[in-house]
Amino acid sequence: MSDIPEAAVWLIFLLPLFSFVIISFIIRPFFNDRPRLAGYVTIASIAVSFIFALWALNSVRVQGELVFDPVEWVVIGNHTIKLGVMLDPLTAVMVVVVTLCSLMVQTYSQGYMHGDSGYCRYYAFMSLFTGSMLGLVLADNLIQLFVFWELVGLCSYLLIGFWFHKPSAAAAAKKAFIVTRIGDLGLLAAILVLFFRTEPGTAAHTLNISALYEAAPELAAMTSLGVSLMTLVAIGIFAGAVGKSAQFPLHVWLPDAMEGPTPVSALIHSSTMVTAGVFLVARCFPMFAHS
């Protein structure tokens, strides 16, 4: 069976988020004397996500890009913000990479974090971290992508500063959060430029990524401040990637990220923070091509 149902695609990122909710509101308050339950719930949720990710990869291999209808999320006046999932070859490969790396890190963490008083809190944050990265990868519009982009940044703050009783860890967490926010301002500016310069009522105005690919040549012909609109957008998107991927000059937060538990650093480097910036450029590459 190669045709993956839409519900299974949504569950790829929703399962780790459900794991975060279960650990935070059930296991930690009521079963804190049995902390290993948190690890089991996290590993089980990501293992199922990994299976669905492999299914998605096979579906894309057989059928090519799969298109799903988005659902309404927020309605503000005449504007509707939608939630949707995008499953193309880039997404299919990335969800396998993220779930596989996360599954290995979470499994190793059971031994590494054994006996730590923050065991449940650690797995709650790691579940949220993985779910946020998967949500970012699967997002079919830039608003949804930006929400998960910021959640990834929040999780890095929580995990780098996991041992917050250490002044060095607390300082490293604040440093990572502030430095990456500088890059995020560029990404936010790019999204706002696209929103206000696209025609209301068009698919591109919803900031749907596929629609923006099609509208890129038309947007490239527009100018702002004497520069092609797509050039300004590409600069903003690239600034966001520079911050998340710790590239010069916003690289200064990465060495201090080692203040958190070692598995956190492994996840940041392999499949979340650093990878998020690379993925953003790859996802928006057709826009860069017209800049």
C-alpha atoms as a printed R data frame, in Angstrom:
    type eleno elety resid chain resno       x      y       z
1   ATOM     1    CA   MET     A     1   0.000  0.000   0.000
2   ATOM     2    CA   SER     A     2   1.814  3.123  -1.217
3   ATOM     3    CA   ASP     A     3  -0.880  5.804  -0.951
4   ATOM     4    CA   ILE     A     4  -0.498  7.311   2.523
5   ATOM     5    CA   PRO     A     5  -3.731  8.798   3.973
6   ATOM     6    CA   GLU     A     6  -3.746 12.480   4.888
7   ATOM     7    CA   ALA     A     7  -4.377 11.686   8.573
8   ATOM     8    CA   ALA     A     8  -1.105  9.734   8.760
9   ATOM     9    CA   VAL     A     9   0.808 12.713   7.332
10  ATOM    10    CA   TRP     A    10  -0.666 15.013   9.990
11  ATOM    11    CA   LEU     A    11   0.214 12.498  12.699
12  ATOM    12    CA   ILE     A    12   3.895 12.623  11.743
13  ATOM    13    CA   PHE     A    13   4.219 15.922  13.609
14  ATOM    14    CA   LEU     A    14   1.154 15.719  15.864
15  ATOM    15    CA   LEU     A    15   2.258 12.541  17.680
16  ATOM    16    CA   PRO     A    16   5.371 14.144  19.276
17  ATOM    17    CA   LEU     A    17   3.229 17.171  20.199
18  ATOM    18    CA   PHE     A    18   0.677 14.856  21.846
19  ATOM    19    CA   SER     A    19   3.592 13.239  23.678
20  ATOM    20    CA   PHE     A    20   4.596 16.669  25.016
21  ATOM    21    CA   VAL     A    21   1.038 17.244  26.294
22  ATOM    22    CA   ILE     A    22   0.802 13.800  27.928
23  ATOM    23    CA   ILE     A    23   4.154 14.165  29.702
24  ATOM    24    CA   SER     A    24   3.506 17.759  30.810
25  ATOM    25    CA   PHE     A    25  -0.059 17.358  32.070
26  ATOM    26    CA   ILE     A    26  -0.324 13.694  33.076
27  ATOM    27    CA   ILE     A    27   3.010 11.961  33.672
28  ATOM    28    CA   ARG     A    28   4.921 14.795  35.339
29  ATOM    29    CA   PRO     A    29   2.132 15.868  37.766
30  ATOM    30    CA   PHE     A    30   0.761 12.418  38.628
31  ATOM    31    CA   PHE     A    31   3.502  9.879  37.849
32  ATOM    32    CA   ASN     A    32   6.664 11.811  38.686
33  ATOM    33    CA   ASP     A    33   7.820  8.860  40.790
34  ATOM    34    CA   ARG     A    34   7.928  6.803  37.563
35  ATOM    35    CA   PRO     A    35   9.851  9.169  35.274
36  ATOM    36    CA   ARG     A    36  10.860  6.492  32.769
37  ATOM    37    CA   LEU     A    37   7.266  6.568  31.508
38  ATOM    38    CA   ALA     A    38   8.113  9.926  29.916
39  ATOM    39    CA   GLY     A    39  10.911  8.326  27.922
40  ATOM    40    CA   TYR     A    40   8.720  5.442  26.804
41  ATOM    41    CA   VAL     A    41   5.931  7.766  25.635
42  ATOM    42    CA   THR     A    42   8.375  9.975  23.717
43  ATOM    43    CA   ILE     A    43  10.179  7.078  22.048
44  ATOM    44    CA   ALA     A    44   6.901  5.346  21.140
45  ATOM    45    CA   SER     A    45   5.440  8.497  19.572
46  ATOM    46    CA   ILE     A    46   8.559  9.228  17.524
47  ATOM    47    CA   ALA     A    47   8.879  5.579  16.475
48  ATOM    48    CA   VAL     A    48   5.340  5.689  15.046
49  ATOM    49    CA   SER     A    49   6.134  9.031  13.382
50  ATOM    50    CA   PHE     A    50   9.218  7.405  11.832
51  ATOM    51    CA   ILE     A    51   7.088  4.565  10.424
52  ATOM    52    CA   PHE     A    52   4.645  7.089   8.947
53  ATOM    53    CA   ALA     A    53   7.600  9.079   7.567
54  ATOM    54    CA   LEU     A    54   8.903  5.990   5.760
55  ATOM    55    CA   TRP     A    55   5.400  5.403   4.407
56  ATOM    56    CA   ALA     A    56   5.275  9.002   3.197
57  ATOM    57    CA   LEU     A    57   8.680  8.667   1.521
58  ATOM    58    CA   ASN     A    58   7.557  5.556  -0.323
59  ATOM    59    CA   SER     A    59   4.309  7.256  -1.392
60  ATOM    60    CA   VAL     A    60   6.218 10.203  -2.844
61  ATOM    61    CA   ARG     A    61   8.673  7.840  -4.547
62  ATOM    62    CA   VAL     A    62   5.793  6.058  -6.279
63  ATOM    63    CA   GLN     A    63   3.379  8.935  -6.952
64  ATOM    64    CA   GLY     A    64   5.405 12.136  -6.764
65  ATOM    65    CA   GLU     A    65   4.215 15.165  -4.791
66  ATOM    66    CA   LEU     A    66   0.986 14.613  -2.861
67  ATOM    67    CA   VAL     A    67  -1.470 17.511  -2.541
68  ATOM    68    CA   PHE     A    68  -3.837 17.847   0.429
69  ATOM    69    CA   ASP     A    69  -6.525 20.460   1.036
70  ATOM    70    CA   PRO     A    70  -5.692 22.847   3.903
71  ATOM    71    CA   VAL     A    71  -8.123 23.536   6.742
72  ATOM    72    CA   GLU     A    72  -9.188 26.940   8.070
73  ATOM    73    CA   TRP     A    73  -7.332 27.976  11.216
74  ATOM    74    CA   VAL     A    74  -8.004 31.669  11.865
75  ATOM    75    CA   VAL     A    75 -10.316 34.131  10.099
76  ATOM    76    CA   ILE     A    76  -9.458 37.832  10.515
77  ATOM    77    CA   GLY     A    77 -11.778 40.095   8.536
78  ATOM    78    CA   ASN     A    78 -11.392 39.122   4.892
79  ATOM    79    CA   HIS     A    79  -8.229 37.143   5.571
80  ATOM    80    CA   THR     A    80  -8.157 33.429   6.330
81  ATOM    81    CA   ILE     A    81  -5.094 31.714   7.754
82  ATOM    82    CA   LYS     A    82  -5.024 28.032   6.890
83  ATOM    83    CA   LEU     A    83  -3.221 24.974   8.191
84  ATOM    84    CA   GLY     A    84  -2.001 22.379   5.751
85  ATOM    85    CA   VAL     A    85   0.662 19.815   4.998
86  ATOM    86    CA   MET     A    86   2.963 19.715   1.987
87  ATOM    87    CA   LEU     A    87   4.413 16.376   0.952
88  ATOM    88    CA   ASP     A    88   6.971 16.647  -1.845
89  ATOM    89    CA   PRO     A    89  10.350 14.876  -2.240
90  ATOM    90    CA   LEU     A    90  12.155 17.451  -0.050
91  ATOM    91    CA   THR     A    91   9.618 17.068   2.757
92  ATOM    92    CA   ALA     A    92   9.541 13.275   2.483
93  ATOM    93    CA   VAL     A    93  13.317 12.972   2.849
94  ATOM    94    CA   MET     A    94  13.485 15.497   5.695
95  ATOM    95    CA   VAL     A    95  10.776 13.892   7.845
96  ATOM    96    CA   VAL     A    96  12.643 10.576   7.634
97  ATOM    97    CA   VAL     A    97  15.919 12.267   8.629
98  ATOM    98    CA   VAL     A    98  14.339 14.172  11.534
99  ATOM    99    CA   THR     A    99  12.384 11.228  12.948
100 ATOM   100    CA   LEU     A   100  15.299  8.790  12.597
101 ATOM   101    CA   CYS     A   101  17.848 11.103  14.240
102 ATOM   102    CA   SER     A   102  15.403 12.059  16.977
103 ATOM   103    CA   LEU     A   103  14.505  8.424  17.659
104 ATOM   104    CA   MET     A   104  18.177  7.518  18.121
105 ATOM   105    CA   VAL     A   105  18.831 10.552  20.341
106 ATOM   106    CA   GLN     A   106  15.770  9.884  22.531
107 ATOM   107    CA   THR     A   107  16.707  6.223  22.933
108 ATOM   108    CA   TYR     A   108  20.271  7.127  23.959
109 ATOM   109    CA   SER     A   109  18.923  9.781  26.336
110 ATOM   110    CA   GLN     A   110  17.282  7.146  28.536
111 ATOM   111    CA   GLY     A   111  20.700  6.151  29.813
112 ATOM   112    CA   TYR     A   112  22.277  9.609  29.649
113 ATOM   113    CA   MET     A   113  19.531 11.313  31.689
114 ATOM   114    CA   HIS     A   114  18.945  8.402  34.099
115 ATOM   115    CA   GLY     A   115  18.698  9.702  37.652
116 ATOM   116    CA   ASP     A   116  18.392 13.366  36.635
117 ATOM   117    CA   SER     A   117  15.698 15.194  38.608
118 ATOM   118    CA   GLY     A   118  14.478 16.839  35.398
119 ATOM   119    CA   TYR     A   119  13.995 13.564  33.490
120 ATOM   120    CA   CYS     A   120  10.284 14.145  32.703
121 ATOM   121    CA   ARG     A   121  10.863 17.797  31.842
122 ATOM   122    CA   TYR     A   122  13.678 16.795  29.490
123 ATOM   123    CA   TYR     A   123  11.504 14.397  27.517
124 ATOM   124    CA   ALA     A   124   8.622 16.866  27.401
125 ATOM   125    CA   PHE     A   125  10.895 19.502  25.851
126 ATOM   126    CA   MET     A   126  12.470 17.001  23.444
127 ATOM   127    CA   SER     A   127   9.025 15.876  22.266
128 ATOM   128    CA   LEU     A   128   8.047 19.496  21.637
129 ATOM   129    CA   PHE     A   129  11.384 20.108  19.880
130 ATOM   130    CA   THR     A   130  10.902 17.176  17.498
131 ATOM   131    CA   GLY     A   131   7.224 17.935  16.867
132 ATOM   132    CA   SER     A   132   8.011 21.573  16.102
133 ATOM   133    CA   MET     A   133  10.729 20.660  13.600
134 ATOM   134    CA   LEU     A   134   8.434 18.165  11.877
135 ATOM   135    CA   GLY     A   135   5.658 20.766  11.774
136 ATOM   136    CA   LEU     A   136   8.083 23.229  10.186
137 ATOM   137    CA   VAL     A   137   9.091 20.708   7.517
138 ATOM   138    CA   LEU     A   138   5.506 19.735   6.667
139 ATOM   139    CA   ALA     A   139   4.053 23.280   6.658
140 ATOM   140    CA   ASP     A   140   2.431 24.267   3.360
141 ATOM   141    CA   ASN     A   141   2.427 28.022   4.002
142 ATOM   142    CA   LEU     A   142   4.890 30.544   5.399
143 ATOM   143    CA   ILE     A   143   2.738 31.602   8.372
144 ATOM   144    CA   GLN     A   144   2.458 28.034   9.628
145 ATOM   145    CA   LEU     A   145   6.161 27.531   8.942
146 ATOM   146    CA   PHE     A   146   7.017 30.653  10.956
147 ATOM   147    CA   VAL     A   147   4.955 29.488  13.957
148 ATOM   148    CA   PHE     A   148   6.862 26.202  14.111
149 ATOM   149    CA   TRP     A   149  10.117 28.039  13.336
150 ATOM   150    CA   GLU     A   150   9.634 30.078  16.512
151 ATOM   151    CA   LEU     A   151   8.671 26.989  18.518
152 ATOM   152    CA   VAL     A   152  11.963 25.385  17.468
153 ATOM   153    CA   GLY     A   153  13.768 28.485  18.755
154 ATOM   154    CA   LEU     A   154  11.834 28.347  22.042
155 ATOM   155    CA   CYS     A   155  12.731 24.684  22.525
156 ATOM   156    CA   SER     A   156  16.409 25.392  21.933
157 ATOM   157    CA   TYR     A   157  16.217 28.024  24.694
158 ATOM   158    CA   LEU     A   158  14.534 25.579  27.081
159 ATOM   159    CA   LEU     A   159  16.976 22.746  26.364
160 ATOM   160    CA   ILE     A   160  20.241 24.695  26.217
161 ATOM   161    CA   GLY     A   161  19.247 26.184  29.572
162 ATOM   162    CA   PHE     A   162  17.935 22.841  30.855
163 ATOM   163    CA   TRP     A   163  20.254 22.967  33.876
164 ATOM   164    CA   PHE     A   164  19.200 26.549  34.570
165 ATOM   165    CA   HIS     A   165  20.642 26.449  38.091
166 ATOM   166    CA   LYS     A   166  24.060 26.822  36.404
167 ATOM   167    CA   PRO     A   167  24.685 30.501  35.530
168 ATOM   168    CA   SER     A   168  26.635 29.467  32.411
169 ATOM   169    CA   ALA     A   169  23.688 27.410  31.098
170 ATOM   170    CA   ALA     A   170  21.200 30.199  31.772
171 ATOM   171    CA   ALA     A   171  23.453 32.698  29.978
172 ATOM   172    CA   ALA     A   172  23.951 30.350  27.004
173 ATOM   173    CA   ALA     A   173  20.189 29.860  26.641
174 ATOM   174    CA   LYS     A   174  19.534 33.600  26.611
175 ATOM   175    CA   LYS     A   175  22.361 34.140  24.139
176 ATOM   176    CA   ALA     A   176  20.986 31.525  21.719
177 ATOM   177    CA   PHE     A   177  17.454 32.901  22.003
178 ATOM   178    CA   ILE     A   178  18.429 36.539  21.428
179 ATOM   179    CA   VAL     A   179  20.909 35.932  18.589
180 ATOM   180    CA   THR     A   180  18.529 33.702  16.628
181 ATOM   181    CA   ARG     A   181  15.735 36.253  17.090
182 ATOM   182    CA   ILE     A   182  17.864 38.743  15.131
183 ATOM   183    CA   GLY     A   183  17.791 36.442  12.118
184 ATOM   184    CA   ASP     A   184  14.103 35.723  12.673
185 ATOM   185    CA   LEU     A   185  13.307 39.411  12.210
186 ATOM   186    CA   GLY     A   186  14.573 39.075   8.636
187 ATOM   187    CA   LEU     A   187  12.329 36.080   7.982
188 ATOM   188    CA   LEU     A   188   9.334 37.872   9.495
189 ATOM   189    CA   ALA     A   189  10.039 40.943   7.347
190 ATOM   190    CA   ALA     A   190  10.160 38.756   4.214
191 ATOM   191    CA   ILE     A   191   6.810 37.172   5.094
192 ATOM   192    CA   LEU     A   192   5.215 40.584   5.695
193 ATOM   193    CA   VAL     A   193   6.551 41.926   2.380
194 ATOM   194    CA   LEU     A   194   5.043 38.958   0.535
195 ATOM   195    CA   PHE     A   195   1.725 39.369   2.343
196 ATOM   196    CA   PHE     A   196   1.322 43.077   1.636
197 ATOM   197    CA   ARG     A   197   2.631 43.002  -1.938
198 ATOM   198    CA   THR     A   198   0.571 40.059  -3.216
199 ATOM   199    CA   GLU     A   199  -2.934 40.626  -4.547
200 ATOM   200    CA   PRO     A   200  -5.701 39.970  -1.953
201 ATOM   201    CA   GLY     A   201  -7.847 37.026  -2.935
202 ATOM   202    CA   THR     A   202  -5.059 35.229  -4.786
203 ATOM   203    CA   ALA     A   203  -3.496 31.951  -3.680
204 ATOM   204    CA   ALA     A   204  -0.143 33.700  -3.215
205 ATOM   205    CA   HIS     A   205  -1.747 36.125  -0.724
206 ATOM   206    CA   THR     A   206  -2.419 33.165   1.580
207 ATOM   207    CA   LEU     A   207   1.379 32.647   1.572
208 ATOM   208    CA   ASN     A   208   0.897 29.104   0.317
209 ATOM   209    CA   ILE     A   209   4.375 27.918  -0.650
210 ATOM   210    CA   SER     A   210   3.374 26.237  -3.929
211 ATOM   211    CA   ALA     A   211   1.407 29.351  -4.954
212 ATOM   212    CA   LEU     A   212   4.416 31.550  -4.170
213 ATOM   213    CA   TYR     A   213   6.557 29.374  -6.444
214 ATOM   214    CA   GLU     A   214   4.147 30.116  -9.304
215 ATOM   215    CA   ALA     A   215   3.918 33.823  -8.446
216 ATOM   216    CA   ALA     A   216   7.705 34.275  -8.107
217 ATOM   217    CA   PRO     A   217   8.312 35.538 -11.701
218 ATOM   218    CA   GLU     A   218   5.572 38.163 -11.310
219 ATOM   219    CA   LEU     A   219   6.850 39.219  -7.885
220 ATOM   220    CA   ALA     A   220  10.400 39.444  -9.257
221 ATOM   221    CA   ALA     A   221   9.199 42.075 -11.731
222 ATOM   222    CA   MET     A   222   8.015 44.301  -8.866
223 ATOM   223    CA   THR     A   223  10.451 46.695  -7.222
224 ATOM   224    CA   SER     A   224  10.728 48.225  -3.787
225 ATOM   225    CA   LEU     A   225  13.377 50.757  -2.784
226 ATOM   226    CA   GLY     A   226  14.794 50.336  -6.281
227 ATOM   227    CA   VAL     A   227  15.421 46.623  -5.753
228 ATOM   228    CA   SER     A   228  13.529 43.587  -7.041
229 ATOM   229    CA   LEU     A   229  10.905 42.514  -4.521
230 ATOM   230    CA   MET     A   230  12.108 38.920  -4.649
231 ATOM   231    CA   THR     A   231  15.652 40.062  -3.870
232 ATOM   232    CA   LEU     A   232  14.435 41.724  -0.664
233 ATOM   233    CA   VAL     A   233  12.412 38.634   0.221
234 ATOM   234    CA   ALA     A   234  15.392 36.345  -0.435
235 ATOM   235    CA   ILE     A   235  17.632 38.485   1.791
236 ATOM   236    CA   GLY     A   236  15.093 38.289   4.630
237 ATOM   237    CA   ILE     A   237  14.665 34.531   4.286
238 ATOM   238    CA   PHE     A   238  18.425 34.049   4.165
239 ATOM   239    CA   ALA     A   239  18.827 36.146   7.331
240 ATOM   240    CA   GLY     A   240  16.494 33.746   9.128
241 ATOM   241    CA   ALA     A   241  18.523 30.786   7.893
242 ATOM   242    CA   VAL     A   242  21.795 32.423   8.977
243 ATOM   243    CA   GLY     A   243  20.485 32.807  12.535
244 ATOM   244    CA   LYS     A   244  19.101 29.291  12.905
245 ATOM   245    CA   SER     A   245  22.031 27.556  11.194
246 ATOM   246    CA   ALA     A   246  24.580 29.565  13.200
247 ATOM   247    CA   GLN     A   247  26.341 31.087  10.196
248 ATOM   248    CA   PHE     A   248  28.594 34.167  10.382
249 ATOM   249    CA   PRO     A   249  27.915 36.678  11.903
250 ATOM   250    CA   LEU     A   250  25.115 35.016  13.920
251 ATOM   251    CA   HIS     A   251  27.208 31.963  14.783
252 ATOM   252    CA   VAL     A   252  28.178 33.037  18.286
253 ATOM   253    CA   TRP     A   253  25.408 31.124  20.077
254 ATOM   254    CA   LEU     A   254  26.371 27.645  18.855
255 ATOM   255    CA   PRO     A   255  29.535 26.900  20.929
256 ATOM   256    CA   ASP     A   256  27.648 27.747  24.125
257 ATOM   257    CA   ALA     A   257  24.856 25.317  23.183
258 ATOM   258    CA   MET     A   258  27.004 22.579  24.758
259 ATOM   259    CA   GLU     A   259  25.852 23.882  28.158
260 ATOM   260    CA   GLY     A   260  22.742 21.757  27.706
261 ATOM   261    CA   PRO     A   261  22.681 17.943  27.903
262 ATOM   262    CA   THR     A   262  24.859 16.355  25.215
263 ATOM   263    CA   PRO     A   263  21.907 14.671  23.418
264 ATOM   264    CA   VAL     A   264  20.392 18.144  22.974
265 ATOM   265    CA   SER     A   265  23.504 19.272  21.100
266 ATOM   266    CA   ALA     A   266  23.290 16.129  18.963
267 ATOM   267    CA   LEU     A   267  19.681 16.900  18.040
268 ATOM   268    CA   ILE     A   268  20.404 20.596  17.383
269 ATOM   269    CA   HIS     A   269  23.219 19.722  14.965
270 ATOM   270    CA   SER     A   270  21.651 16.715  13.259
271 ATOM   271    CA   SER     A   271  18.006 17.482  12.646
272 ATOM   272    CA   THR     A   272  16.588 20.619  14.265
273 ATOM   273    CA   MET     A   273  18.100 24.090  14.697
274 ATOM   274    CA   VAL     A   274  21.042 23.935  12.292
275 ATOM   275    CA   THR     A   275  19.107 21.822   9.804
276 ATOM   276    CA   ALA     A   276  16.092 24.160   9.938
277 ATOM   277    CA   GLY     A   277  18.065 26.958   8.297
278 ATOM   278    CA   VAL     A   278  19.299 24.667   5.530
279 ATOM   279    CA   PHE     A   279  15.769 23.368   4.973
280 ATOM   280    CA   LEU     A   280  14.340 26.909   4.790
281 ATOM   281    CA   VAL     A   281  16.700 27.845   1.953
282 ATOM   282    CA   ALA     A   282  15.924 24.589   0.136
283 ATOM   283    CA   ARG     A   283  12.176 25.087   0.588
284 ATOM   284    CA   CYS     A   284  12.322 28.658  -0.739
285 ATOM   285    CA   PHE     A   285  14.897 27.967  -3.462
286 ATOM   286    CA   PRO     A   286  12.506 28.716  -6.373
287 ATOM   287    CA   MET     A   287  12.069 32.185  -4.856
288 ATOM   288    CA   PHE     A   288  15.841 32.604  -4.603
289 ATOM   289    CA   ALA     A   289  16.110 31.624  -8.275
290 ATOM   290    CA   HIS     A   290  13.988 34.658  -9.233
291 ATOM   291    CA   SER     A   291  15.696 37.123  -6.887
